[in-house]
Amino acid sequence: MDYKNELKVLLWMVVIFLGIFFLPLESGVFNTAIDATLDLSRWYAREHVILCLLPAFLIAGVISVFVSQASVIKYFGAKARKWVAYSVASVSGTILAVCSCTILPLFSSIHKRGAGLGPAVAFLYSGPAINILAIILTARILGIELGVARFIGAVLFSVVIGVSMSLIYRKEEKAKREEQMNFPDAPETRPMWQTSLHFFTLVLILVFANWGAPGSEDTTSAWYFIWANKWYITGAFGLVLVWSMIYILKLKPWQVLAGTAVTVLSAFLFANPLISMVVGIAAISSIALMDKSDNGENREWIISSWGFTKQIVPLLAIGVVIAGFLLGSTHDDVNIPGVIPNDWIAWLVGGNSVSANLFASIVGAFMYFATLTEVPILQGLLASGMGKGPALALLLAGPSLSLPNMLVIRGVLGTQKTLVYVLIVVVLSTIAGLIFGTLAG
């Protein structure tokens, strides 16, 4: 008998028993935190998983299967010019309107295909941080100064963070570069424009399906027009995807059209875009899995997407539960405190001290912000006395990081690299907050 292993089992049993035995069910704070955990988990499942993560997994699968390793290395690996790699990575967020969790399957995919650590991390940071919709909303609601500072800071940070990670782990990166230099430039299985069209169609479906509502008084801008018609626009790109599946992926037309008909029928029957999105993704997955073409790429696309799903979703679920319990649930008009009251946070981030900016960076790094939700949250915190410097620090650390995000990054990069990445983001955000708070006065 392995007594050491049996002792571990016993210890776990004792810990779980004591945890249940001493549950503080009489505590109002504990029960409120449980409510916040359940509310955040439900909201995340309803508003984020279907519209954000499911399309993101399909996009990650496209990168992993349809985009050759040679192409990724060409733009992000050892064979790429540094200015090209970091330029592409640092502006990716202007295209991908994603949050800290939605970027994960895309980051995992390009890292798996051979992207250098520096450009891959720059992409990881920039995806959520340079979300052009969020920056515009920041400027309109929180002020032009904060909007401009957020944009400049996020672009610079993505490059600085990527270069820093590359320098810190330069020995590993040197070995990877030497290995990649020997890779042959394998030809693409199809013209690059076809792969790009299929890829960006999925990206645009992701972007418009998650287009945020404008301010309550805004009824004439282009932003409002797109938001009011976002499902028609998303549907139009859905038709482009149908064309792509038939003429680019060479799937059987009758299967693709049957899947389209079922998706459209679900839209009329249920009048719920979430249901239609699930039906559409299920149809895409089923049709691609049934494909029996010689190269097997279409089947591999869905199998790869499923691989990312298995890797990422459990860790995200654990992170959301922990974040909800500790920091509460704040979205739309809901504000349920966790174990750490929101009032403490507002009190601790007043003024422009080092401690206020550092605390804002740390809280932002661990909190979960869905796309655009950081703006109304900060609006409330600023009204409660939060300083402008800590507000920028939270904007630069928050959207690009979260506790669920960290858990997944650890699974891709390992514990040490994840801690270094988080530390660099927190330190840079703190410094940026101090500088901006001093200039904004």
Phi, psi and omega in degrees: 000137178274094186295327180296316179294320179294325178295320177299316179299316179298316181298317178298319178298318179295317181297314180296318180298313181296323178299317179289320183299320184258021177303125183278065185295339180279348184279127177295322180296317180297314181294324176295320178295323176296317177300318180296319179298313181293320181295314180295320180295317179294315181297319179299317181294320184283319191257345189239318186297310187289311186279332184257301190289317183299312175298325181295323178295321177295320179295318178298322177296323177299314180298317186291328187250310187277332178268119184292156177300325179298323180291318178297315180295327180300322184257336185235349187260201186294331183277354181274146171290141185302318183292329177290312183300312183285330176295313179297315183294320187285338180255006183298331181294337178290340178264319185264101178281076187235167178254185186295337180267324181294331181289340189298311179297328179290316177298313180301323182291311182291328177294319179296328183276000173111010178297145176296154182300317182299302178299323180296318179290323175300318176296317180301318181285316189289328183311303178279327189289327184254027175304110188297327178295317181293323180292319177298316180296322177300313181296322183285323186263320184260354178115147184297325181299313181292324178296314180293317180298322179295316181295311181298314181299317183294318179296313180296318182299317183301320179287313182298317180295315179298313180297320180298314179296322179295321180288319182297322181250041186295329179295315178296318181293325178296317178296321179294319179298316180297323178292319183289332180298338180269356180288134176286152176279083182292138180290152177289147179287339176214162179304143184299328182294329179290314177298319180296319179298315179297317181296308185288336173297315177296321179298315181291327174298317177299315183296308186284330176295336181250018181297124186282154178290143177282182176298158186298333182269354184269105179232007184236349185281167176297325177303312181296320180299316180295317180298317181294334183243020189296329181284331174291319179294316178300319178297322179297317177290333174298322177292324175297321178296322176300313178300317181297319181293328181278312190264337179260311180276349177061034175283158183296123184304319184294328178289317180296316181292324177295317177297322177296316180298318179295319180296314179297318179299320179296327178295320179286322184287319188253341181050038181227113183298333179296316179295317180297322179295317179297315180297317181297315180293322177296321179295314179302313183297315182295316182295316180294323180291331180280349182293135182238032179292162188298316186282341176069013183295321183296317176296317182296328177304310183287322179297320178294317178300319178295325177298315177296323180298313180296324182288321193262317188300314180301319180292321177297318181299315178298316180297319180296318179298313180295316180297318179297318182292318184279316190249354176089183181239116181231108178199151181050238178258013182264135176214087181254118183289152173265206178297325177268109184297146178297328181298325178297319181297313180299322181291323185282344184249021174283156179074200183222037180283166176299317182296321180294316179291320179295317180296319179298320179295317182292314179298316178299322181294328184265336179288156175257124175243119169288165183306126176079347185286341180295334184290306177296329177296314179293326177302317178292320180293321177296321177294335180272002176112009179293140179284158181292325178297306176301329178296316178293320179302317179292323179294327182276331180266324190294301185298332184271346181227159171191164179299315175301319179300316181298319181298320180287318179301320178301322179292336181267313186259341186098165186295313186297310181297323179296315179297319178297316179300312180297317181297317179298316180299315182295315181296312180297320180296320178298314180297315179299319179298316179299313181296312181295319179299323179291315182291321182285338174053000000 
